[in-house]
C-alpha cells in the first residue's frame, strides 16, 4: 500500500522531498466474550484491545499499526520506538524532514533516542508531574505570548532535560488556557480539569479565586518560533478524525475474531480500506486541496459519492451503456473519474 501511494503521488506531481509529519495515537476497541485471545481490561474496566496506529498527516494514510491488549494503552519505550521505526520505513526514499507528533501516553526517553537516531524531529506531550509544575514556576510573567488560532490561550518556553536524555537540553513549551470558576463547576469530572494545578483547582472550587489556568506541556527539538511549534503540535488532533473514520467509516469499530493474530489482520484490513479512501480523496480533491490540509471527506461521503452510485444498465446499438443518476453526471464523481482516467496505465 505504501508503494501504491508513492506511485499515485508521483502521478499527481507531488514532490518526494516534501516535509513529512507522522502522528502516533491509540484507541480502545471494546470486545465481548470470554474467548478473546490477548484482550484485557482497560482503565475504564471494559475488556478491549488497543490498536496503536501511525498516520502520515499530510496524506491521511496509515503507515503502520500494532494491536495489543486494552491494558497496554501505554506501551514501553522500546515498543514505541519499534513502531516509530516501522512508520518511518514506510516513507518514500528521498522524503523530506520528518517530524513526529506524539501523545503523552508515548512519552519515553527510549522513543526520543530512537527518533534522534532516525534524524526525526519531534513534539511530545509531557504528563503533568511535580517536575513540570516546578519548571512552570520558573517561567517569568513577561515570557507569555498569545497562542495562534486559539482565543485566550498563551504560550511560553523554557528548557528541560528528561532523565536519561543524553543530548542537549530540549525546549519545553507550555500553553495555558484560562478557566473561570463557573466553568470549573460545570466541568466536574471532565479530563480538562486535570490541566489545572491541584492547589489552584481547589482554590477555585472553594471560591477563593475567580479564575485559574490550565496548562499543557510540550517537549520538542523543533527550531521554529514557540507559537508556531505549539500550533503544529495542536494540529495532531486530526488523527482523532482518522481513527473515528476507521471506526465508523470502515470496520475498526469491532474486532470480532477470537485469535489475536486474526484480529491483527482485521486491523490491517481496516487500515487498508482507510488508505484506499485516502487515495480516492487525492483523486477527488487533487494533490493540493484548498483550505487546511489534509482536506478529507468521511468514508461514508466517499462511498455515497464515488462507490455506491445508482445507475442503470442500458443495451443500445449493441453497446452496453451505464447511465448515471442526474446527481452523479456532474461534480465529484465525474471529476474523480477524469482524474483516474488521466493516470498512467501502469497505475490503473
NUGU-932604 format. One record per residue (C-alpha): residue number from 0; chain; z, x, y. Coordinates in pm, 1 decimal. Each point is the difference from the previous one (the first is absolute). Layout:
! residues N
<drenba NUM; A; <Z; X; Y>>
...
END
This chain:
! residues 348
<drenba 0; A; <0.0; 0.0; 0.0>>
<drenba 1; A; <72.4; 288.7; 235.1>>
<drenba 2; A; <-345.4; 145.7; -60.8>>
<drenba 3; A; <-162.6; -341.4; 51.2>>
<drenba 4; A; <178.6; -36.3; 332.8>>
<drenba 5; A; <-115.1; 345.8; 104.0>>
<drenba 6; A; <-363.1; -86.9; -78.3>>
<drenba 7; A; <26.6; -319.4; 205.9>>
<drenba 8; A; <154.8; 193.1; 290.5>>
<drenba 9; A; <-293.1; 241.6; -3.0>>
<drenba 10; A; <-248.3; -289.5; -8.1>>
<drenba 11; A; <175.0; -160.2; 299.0>>
<drenba 12; A; <-19.0; 326.5; 193.7>>
<drenba 13; A; <370.7; 76.9; 8.9>>
<drenba 14; A; <96.1; 360.8; 63.8>>
<drenba 15; A; <177.9; 169.1; -290.4>>
<drenba 16; A; <213.9; 210.4; 231.8>>
<drenba 17; A; <172.4; -294.1; 170.4>>
<drenba 18; A; <382.5; 7.0; 10.0>>
<drenba 19; A; <173.5; -183.7; -284.4>>
<drenba 20; A; <324.6; -196.7; 1.7>>
<drenba 21; A; <171.1; -82.3; -329.9>>
<drenba 22; A; <272.3; -265.4; -20.0>>
<drenba 23; A; <243.8; -7.7; -291.2>>
<drenba 24; A; <213.3; -302.7; -77.3>>
<drenba 25; A; <149.8; -204.8; -283.8>>
<drenba 26; A; <56.3; -365.2; -79.2>>
<drenba 27; A; <182.1; -207.2; -259.7>>
<drenba 28; A; <-168.1; -221.7; -261.2>>
<drenba 29; A; <245.8; -237.1; -167.3>>
<drenba 30; A; <-66.0; -54.2; -372.0>>
<drenba 31; A; <149.2; -234.7; -257.9>>
<drenba 32; A; <82.3; 27.8; -368.7>>
<drenba 33; A; <205.6; 242.0; -203.0>>
<drenba 34; A; <-287.1; 203.4; -146.5>>
<drenba 35; A; <-107.2; 178.7; 318.1>>
<drenba 36; A; <-28.3; 370.0; -78.9>>
<drenba 37; A; <119.3; 215.6; 290.0>>
<drenba 38; A; <109.0; -288.5; 226.3>>
<drenba 39; A; <345.0; 19.6; 159.9>>
<drenba 40; A; <219.3; -184.7; 244.7>>
<drenba 41; A; <-69.7; 80.4; 363.4>>
<drenba 42; A; <255.4; 7.5; 282.4>>
<drenba 43; A; <-24.1; -379.8; 41.1>>
<drenba 44; A; <72.6; -61.5; -368.5>>
<drenba 45; A; <-341.1; -113.9; -129.1>>
<drenba 46; A; <-168.9; 162.6; -298.6>>
<drenba 47; A; <-305.2; 165.3; 147.7>>
<drenba 48; A; <-248.9; 283.2; 13.8>>
<drenba 49; A; <-52.4; 220.4; 307.1>>
<drenba 50; A; <-361.7; 98.3; 73.9>>
<drenba 51; A; <-34.3; 302.8; 228.9>>
<drenba 52; A; <-340.6; 7.0; 171.0>>
<drenba 53; A; <-163.6; 251.6; 235.3>>
<drenba 54; A; <-267.7; -140.2; 233.4>>
<drenba 55; A; <-265.7; 168.2; 210.8>>
<drenba 56; A; <80.7; -176.8; 327.0>>
<drenba 57; A; <-338.2; 37.7; 172.9>>
<drenba 58; A; <-188.6; -136.6; -302.4>>
<drenba 59; A; <252.3; -251.3; -131.2>>
<drenba 60; A; <-39.7; 141.1; -351.6>>
<drenba 61; A; <263.1; 81.1; -259.6>>
<drenba 62; A; <-12.0; 368.0; -99.1>>
<drenba 63; A; <254.0; 3.4; -280.7>>
<drenba 64; A; <285.5; -207.8; -138.7>>
<drenba 65; A; <297.1; 32.2; -230.8>>
<drenba 66; A; <202.6; -268.6; -178.6>>
<drenba 67; A; <369.2; 42.9; -81.8>>
<drenba 68; A; <300.9; -222.4; -58.1>>
<drenba 69; A; <136.1; -208.6; 285.1>>
<drenba 70; A; <309.0; 220.8; 25.5>>
<drenba 71; A; <-222.7; 293.1; 103.7>>
<drenba 72; A; <-110.1; -126.3; 340.5>>
<drenba 73; A; <123.8; 339.2; 118.9>>
<drenba 74; A; <-168.0; 276.1; -199.7>>
<drenba 75; A; <115.0; 358.5; -34.3>>
<drenba 76; A; <-146.5; 256.1; 235.9>>
<drenba 77; A; <-200.9; 156.6; -283.7>>
<drenba 78; A; <-149.7; -337.9; -97.1>>
<drenba 79; A; <-91.2; -72.9; 363.9>>
<drenba 80; A; <-164.1; 341.8; 27.3>>
<drenba 81; A; <-209.4; -70.0; -310.4>>
<drenba 82; A; <-127.8; -329.4; 144.8>>
<drenba 83; A; <-81.5; 170.5; 330.9>>
<drenba 84; A; <-197.5; 276.3; -172.8>>
<drenba 85; A; <-195.4; -256.7; -203.6>>
<drenba 86; A; <-83.5; -200.7; 312.2>>
<drenba 87; A; <-120.4; 306.3; 192.0>>
<drenba 88; A; <-209.6; 102.4; -301.0>>
<drenba 89; A; <-193.6; -328.9; 23.4>>
<drenba 90; A; <-132.4; 82.4; 348.0>>
<drenba 91; A; <-356.7; 130.9; 36.9>>
<drenba 92; A; <-62.4; 373.0; 15.7>>
<drenba 93; A; <-12.3; 120.4; 359.5>>
<drenba 94; A; <223.7; -276.7; 133.1>>
<drenba 95; A; <173.2; 44.4; 333.4>>
<drenba 96; A; <366.3; 49.3; 82.0>>
<drenba 97; A; <222.3; -215.5; -220.6>>
<drenba 98; A; <308.4; -176.8; 136.5>>
<drenba 99; A; <240.1; -183.7; -229.2>>
<drenba 100; A; <220.8; -283.5; 122.3>>
<drenba 101; A; <304.3; -46.6; -219.3>>
<drenba 102; A; <271.1; -263.9; -26.8>>
<drenba 103; A; <367.0; 97.2; -3.9>>
<drenba 104; A; <14.0; -73.6; -375.3>>
<drenba 105; A; <-209.2; 316.3; -52.5>>
<drenba 106; A; <200.3; 225.4; 230.0>>
<drenba 107; A; <47.9; 313.3; -211.4>>
<drenba 108; A; <-30.5; 368.4; 83.7>>
<drenba 109; A; <-198.1; 61.2; -321.8>>
<drenba 110; A; <-269.6; -234.7; 128.9>>
<drenba 111; A; <-6.2; 166.0; 343.0>>
<drenba 112; A; <-36.2; 343.6; -161.8>>
<drenba 113; A; <-290.8; -126.9; -211.4>>
<drenba 114; A; <-173.3; -145.3; 305.7>>
<drenba 115; A; <38.0; 329.5; 184.5>>
<drenba 116; A; <-148.8; 178.3; -303.3>>
<drenba 117; A; <-291.9; -248.1; 3.3>>
<drenba 118; A; <-46.9; 64.1; 375.0>>
<drenba 119; A; <72.8; -366.8; 63.2>>
<drenba 120; A; <189.2; -108.1; 310.7>>
<drenba 121; A; <251.3; -280.6; -23.8>>
<drenba 122; A; <214.0; -259.2; 171.0>>
<drenba 123; A; <291.2; -129.5; -206.4>>
<drenba 124; A; <265.5; -258.8; 79.4>>
<drenba 125; A; <345.5; 149.3; -40.9>>
<drenba 126; A; <288.9; -213.9; -131.9>>
<drenba 127; A; <274.5; -63.1; 252.5>>
<drenba 128; A; <290.8; 226.5; -85.1>>
<drenba 129; A; <287.5; 179.1; 166.9>>
<drenba 130; A; <-230.1; 295.5; 62.9>>
<drenba 131; A; <-250.5; -225.1; 181.4>>
<drenba 132; A; <266.7; -168.2; 213.3>>
<drenba 133; A; <143.7; 342.6; 88.5>>
<drenba 134; A; <-344.5; 129.5; 98.4>>
<drenba 135; A; <-61.6; -313.5; 206.1>>
<drenba 136; A; <312.9; 67.3; 204.7>>
<drenba 137; A; <-152.7; 327.7; 122.9>>
<drenba 138; A; <-306.4; -164.0; 160.4>>
<drenba 139; A; <44.6; -21.5; 381.8>>
<drenba 140; A; <-71.4; -325.6; 182.8>>
<drenba 141; A; <-291.3; 145.4; 197.0>>
<drenba 142; A; <-188.4; 84.8; -322.4>>
<drenba 143; A; <-92.0; -362.8; -74.3>>
<drenba 144; A; <-349.8; -126.9; 85.1>>
<drenba 145; A; <-175.2; -329.6; -63.9>>
<drenba 146; A; <-160.1; -47.1; -341.0>>
<drenba 147; A; <-367.3; -93.8; -28.4>>
<drenba 148; A; <-94.3; -362.2; -77.3>>
<drenba 149; A; <359.1; -107.7; -67.1>>
<drenba 150; A; <165.8; -186.6; 283.6>>
<drenba 151; A; <352.8; 114.5; 82.4>>
<drenba 152; A; <1.1; 290.7; -247.1>>
<drenba 153; A; <60.2; 360.7; 102.0>>
<drenba 154; A; <-46.9; 331.6; -177.4>>
<drenba 155; A; <148.9; 347.1; 26.0>>
<drenba 156; A; <-10.4; 315.4; -208.5>>
<drenba 157; A; <214.5; 287.2; -113.7>>
<drenba 158; A; <-11.1; 241.5; -294.0>>
<drenba 159; A; <152.3; -23.8; -344.2>>
<drenba 160; A; <-2.6; 219.4; -310.8>>
<drenba 161; A; <57.4; -189.1; -327.5>>
<drenba 162; A; <214.7; 164.7; -261.8>>
<drenba 163; A; <-216.4; 224.1; -218.6>>
<drenba 164; A; <-290.6; 12.0; 246.3>>
<drenba 165; A; <-123.8; 360.2; 2.7>>
<drenba 166; A; <-232.7; -16.9; 300.6>>
<drenba 167; A; <24.9; -55.3; 375.1>>
<drenba 168; A; <226.5; -273.1; 146.5>>
<drenba 169; A; <-183.5; -332.3; -1.5>>
<drenba 170; A; <-44.5; -249.5; 280.4>>
<drenba 171; A; <233.2; -298.7; -26.4>>
<drenba 172; A; <-135.5; -297.0; 191.9>>
<drenba 173; A; <240.6; -282.8; 75.0>>
<drenba 174; A; <-102.0; -351.3; 100.9>>
<drenba 175; A; <248.9; -241.7; 149.6>>
<drenba 176; A; <-43.7; -375.5; 43.7>>
<drenba 177; A; <246.6; -213.4; 201.4>>
<drenba 178; A; <185.5; -291.0; -161.7>>
<drenba 179; A; <193.8; -255.5; 199.8>>
<drenba 180; A; <319.9; -143.5; -140.8>>
<drenba 181; A; <-153.2; -345.1; -51.2>>
<drenba 182; A; <-285.2; 156.6; -200.1>>
<drenba 183; A; <248.5; 176.9; -224.6>>
<drenba 184; A; <179.5; -326.7; -68.9>>
<drenba 185; A; <-329.0; -155.3; -116.7>>
<drenba 186; A; <-85.1; 301.4; -218.6>>
<drenba 187; A; <308.4; -19.9; -224.3>>
<drenba 188; A; <-98.1; 146.5; -337.3>>
<drenba 189; A; <-329.8; 143.5; 129.7>>
<drenba 190; A; <-100.9; 355.4; -89.8>>
<drenba 191; A; <-76.7; 57.6; 369.3>>
<drenba 192; A; <372.6; 16.3; 68.5>>
<drenba 193; A; <16.1; 315.6; -212.3>>
<drenba 194; A; <-181.0; 181.9; 284.5>>
<drenba 195; A; <305.4; -42.7; 226.9>>
<drenba 196; A; <283.6; 250.4; -10.6>>
<drenba 197; A; <285.3; -168.9; -193.2>>
<drenba 198; A; <250.3; 50.7; 283.7>>
<drenba 199; A; <-239.4; -142.0; 259.8>>
<drenba 200; A; <-84.9; -293.4; -227.1>>
<drenba 201; A; <367.0; -93.5; -36.3>>
<drenba 202; A; <51.8; 20.1; 375.6>>
<drenba 203; A; <-293.5; -237.2; 53.5>>
<drenba 204; A; <133.1; -242.1; -261.3>>
<drenba 205; A; <343.0; 9.8; 165.2>>
<drenba 206; A; <-153.5; -78.2; 339.8>>
<drenba 207; A; <102.3; 333.1; 155.8>>
<drenba 208; A; <-357.2; 90.7; 103.3>>
<drenba 209; A; <-301.2; -211.4; 99.7>>
<drenba 210; A; <-265.5; 214.0; -165.5>>
<drenba 211; A; <-43.1; 295.3; -235.2>>
<drenba 212; A; <-286.5; 208.1; -136.1>>
<drenba 213; A; <-148.8; 13.6; -346.8>>
<drenba 214; A; <-126.5; 344.9; -99.5>>
<drenba 215; A; <-270.0; 132.5; -231.9>>
<drenba 216; A; <-41.8; 368.2; -89.0>>
<drenba 217; A; <-331.8; 171.3; -79.6>>
<drenba 218; A; <-28.5; 359.3; -121.4>>
<drenba 219; A; <-338.9; 159.9; 57.3>>
<drenba 220; A; <-202.2; 317.1; 42.5>>
<drenba 221; A; <-277.9; -166.9; 203.2>>
<drenba 222; A; <-61.7; 173.9; 336.5>>
<drenba 223; A; <-114.4; -303.2; 203.6>>
<drenba 224; A; <211.0; -154.5; 283.7>>
<drenba 225; A; <313.8; -177.9; -114.1>>
<drenba 226; A; <-111.0; -355.8; 87.0>>
<drenba 227; A; <-334.4; 50.4; -171.5>>
<drenba 228; A; <162.7; 130.5; -319.9>>
<drenba 229; A; <247.6; -289.5; -5.7>>
<drenba 230; A; <-279.6; -257.4; 31.4>>
<drenba 231; A; <-201.0; 181.2; -267.0>>
<drenba 232; A; <293.4; -26.0; -240.0>>
<drenba 233; A; <64.3; -362.8; 93.5>>
<drenba 234; A; <-359.3; -85.2; -92.2>>
<drenba 235; A; <87.9; 71.3; -362.7>>
<drenba 236; A; <110.2; -363.8; -11.5>>
<drenba 237; A; <-362.2; -83.3; -86.2>>
<drenba 238; A; <72.9; 107.7; -358.2>>
<drenba 239; A; <214.8; -311.5; -29.3>>
<drenba 240; A; <-314.1; -208.0; 57.7>>
<drenba 241; A; <-186.1; 189.3; -270.4>>
<drenba 242; A; <284.6; -49.0; -248.7>>
<drenba 243; A; <23.3; -369.0; 90.9>>
<drenba 244; A; <-373.1; -32.8; -54.6>>
<drenba 245; A; <35.0; 171.1; -338.7>>
<drenba 246; A; <258.6; -261.9; -96.1>>
<drenba 247; A; <-157.5; -312.9; 146.9>>
<drenba 248; A; <-365.8; 96.7; 7.1>>
<drenba 249; A; <-43.1; 169.1; -337.5>>
<drenba 250; A; <232.9; 18.4; -298.8>>
<drenba 251; A; <304.0; 211.1; 88.2>>
<drenba 252; A; <234.9; -295.2; 49.4>>
<drenba 253; A; <72.6; 18.3; -373.8>>
<drenba 254; A; <15.6; 265.5; -269.7>>
<drenba 255; A; <-25.8; -222.1; -308.0>>
<drenba 256; A; <-13.5; 246.3; -288.3>>
<drenba 257; A; <290.9; 123.2; -208.6>>
<drenba 258; A; <-100.4; 367.7; -21.3>>
<drenba 259; A; <60.9; 231.0; 297.4>>
<drenba 260; A; <-327.5; 188.8; -40.8>>
<drenba 261; A; <-193.2; -327.2; -29.3>>
<drenba 262; A; <155.2; -116.4; 326.5>>
<drenba 263; A; <-98.8; 332.0; 155.5>>
<drenba 264; A; <-360.2; -79.7; -95.2>>
<drenba 265; A; <47.7; -342.7; 161.3>>
<drenba 266; A; <124.4; 169.8; 318.0>>
<drenba 267; A; <-302.5; 228.8; 13.1>>
<drenba 268; A; <-235.9; -293.2; -59.3>>
<drenba 269; A; <163.3; -173.6; 298.1>>
<drenba 270; A; <-53.8; 313.1; 209.6>>
<drenba 271; A; <-361.4; 11.7; -119.2>>
<drenba 272; A; <-57.5; -361.1; 110.3>>
<drenba 273; A; <163.4; 69.2; 336.4>>
<drenba 274; A; <-223.2; 303.3; 52.8>>
<drenba 275; A; <-314.3; -196.6; -85.3>>
<drenba 276; A; <98.4; -249.7; 267.2>>
<drenba 277; A; <56.2; 289.0; 243.1>>
<drenba 278; A; <-354.0; 123.9; -71.4>>
<drenba 279; A; <-133.9; -350.1; 65.3>>
<drenba 280; A; <189.2; 1.5; 329.9>>
<drenba 281; A; <-178.8; 322.6; 91.5>>
<drenba 282; A; <-333.9; -168.4; -64.7>>
<drenba 283; A; <102.8; -316.8; 183.3>>
<drenba 284; A; <132.2; 161.8; 318.9>>
<drenba 285; A; <-178.5; 336.0; -1.8>>
<drenba 286; A; <148.5; 349.6; -1.5>>
<drenba 287; A; <165.4; -33.5; 342.4>>
<drenba 288; A; <120.5; -358.9; 54.0>>
<drenba 289; A; <112.9; -99.0; 346.5>>
<drenba 290; A; <369.3; -24.9; 73.1>>
<drenba 291; A; <296.1; 155.8; -174.0>>
<drenba 292; A; <-99.0; 185.2; -318.4>>
<drenba 293; A; <-13.4; -84.1; -277.7>>
<drenba 294; A; <-122.9; -352.1; 75.4>>
<drenba 295; A; <47.3; -162.9; -338.9>>
<drenba 296; A; <-53.8; -355.3; -113.2>>
<drenba 297; A; <227.1; -139.7; -265.8>>
<drenba 298; A; <-126.6; -13.9; -356.4>>
<drenba 299; A; <-19.7; -378.6; 4.2>>
<drenba 300; A; <-227.3; 11.6; 306.0>>
<drenba 301; A; <-228.9; 258.2; -161.8>>
<drenba 302; A; <-29.5; -206.4; -317.3>>
<drenba 303; A; <-77.7; -315.1; 196.3>>
<drenba 304; A; <-259.8; 163.7; 226.4>>
<drenba 305; A; <-168.8; 242.1; -242.5>>
<drenba 306; A; <81.7; -73.4; -364.1>>
<drenba 307; A; <77.4; -367.5; -65.6>>
<drenba 308; A; <-303.2; -119.1; 195.1>>
<drenba 309; A; <-143.6; -347.1; -75.1>>
<drenba 310; A; <-374.5; -9.1; -65.0>>
<drenba 311; A; <-268.4; -189.2; -191.5>>
<drenba 312; A; <-244.8; 149.5; -247.4>>
<drenba 313; A; <-348.7; -136.9; 67.6>>
<drenba 314; A; <-314.2; 53.4; -210.4>>
<drenba 315; A; <-307.2; -3.7; 220.2>>
<drenba 316; A; <-350.2; 141.5; -54.7>>
<drenba 317; A; <114.4; 190.0; -308.7>>
<drenba 318; A; <272.5; 161.3; 201.2>>
<drenba 319; A; <376.2; -32.1; -12.1>>
<drenba 320; A; <144.5; -53.1; 346.5>>
<drenba 321; A; <368.9; 22.3; 84.2>>
<drenba 322; A; <60.0; -232.4; 293.7>>
<drenba 323; A; <324.6; 65.6; 184.3>>
<drenba 324; A; <210.4; -257.2; 176.5>>
<drenba 325; A; <-67.4; -30.2; 376.1>>
<drenba 326; A; <328.7; 181.0; 74.7>>
<drenba 327; A; <-113.1; 312.9; -184.3>>
<drenba 328; A; <-357.4; 18.5; 130.6>>
<drenba 329; A; <132.8; 197.2; 295.5>>
<drenba 330; A; <302.3; 206.4; 95.1>>
<drenba 331; A; <202.5; 234.5; -224.9>>
<drenba 332; A; <-181.1; -79.4; -324.9>>
<drenba 333; A; <-348.2; 85.7; 127.7>>
<drenba 334; A; <117.6; 303.1; 200.2>>
<drenba 335; A; <185.3; 134.6; -305.1>>
<drenba 336; A; <-300.1; -68.2; -223.4>>
<drenba 337; A; <-224.9; 186.5; 245.5>>
<drenba 338; A; <242.2; 294.2; 10.2>>
<drenba 339; A; <6.6; 6.7; -379.8>>
<drenba 340; A; <-380.5; -10.8; -22.4>>
<drenba 341; A; <-22.3; 292.1; 244.6>>
<drenba 342; A; <208.7; 227.6; -220.9>>
<drenba 343; A; <-175.2; 270.5; -205.6>>
<drenba 344; A; <-106.8; -124.1; -343.8>>
<drenba 345; A; <240.8; 244.3; -166.5>>
<drenba 346; A; <291.7; -197.1; 142.8>>
<drenba 347; A; <-124.3; -350.6; -81.4>>
END
